[in-house]
């Protein structure tokens, strides 16, 4: 059944609006910063400690939806794996023919045999990455146990390309420092994405024809 031009335009618009749909299994997150929630001012009963009281030691730490905190990126991962195997096997068989009779025509070298097999294999893999910097994020939701869902992004437009950083995760209020900063290693369920596009990114990728032959090549 042919697809009409209007339906084709709608499909193209959906693909352009959400590029992450092409990656199956990767959830699409909305990085739009939320608006602060209006908290009603509780009635003061006249006591020193009343509802809505915040300790003086809390400072300017993020604690409500819409608050901003700074995540210090200190990601550093390194993995190493090695494997080796070696096997060997030798075997031989020899018979001594009689010196008289019809079998005397055979010599000892005619009825001896042997075999040798050997195998040696070794594999190594090593990977390391590092990411440093700072990124300010917004509190998206505050859960009943006090943890907060934070999310934010940063887009940089340079003269030779664009850089895009996205971050989301769950933080504890106790892990936030007095300067309203938290290390990225303290984020639970952290999702950090660092991508770029432009002529520098294009130069570091293979061409489409070379990628095709790399996939179909048996070597």
Secondary structure, DSSP 8 states (H G I E B T S, - for coil): ----HHHHHHHHHHHHH-GGGGSTT--------------------SSSS-TT---GGGTT---STT-EEEEEEEEEEEEEEEEEEEEEEEEEE-----SSSGGGGS-GGGG-EEEEEEEEEEEEEEEEEEEEEEEEEEEEEE-TTS-EEEEEEEEEEETTEEEEEEEEEEE-GGGS-TTSEEEGGG-EEEEEEEEEESHHHHHTS--HHHHHHHHH---
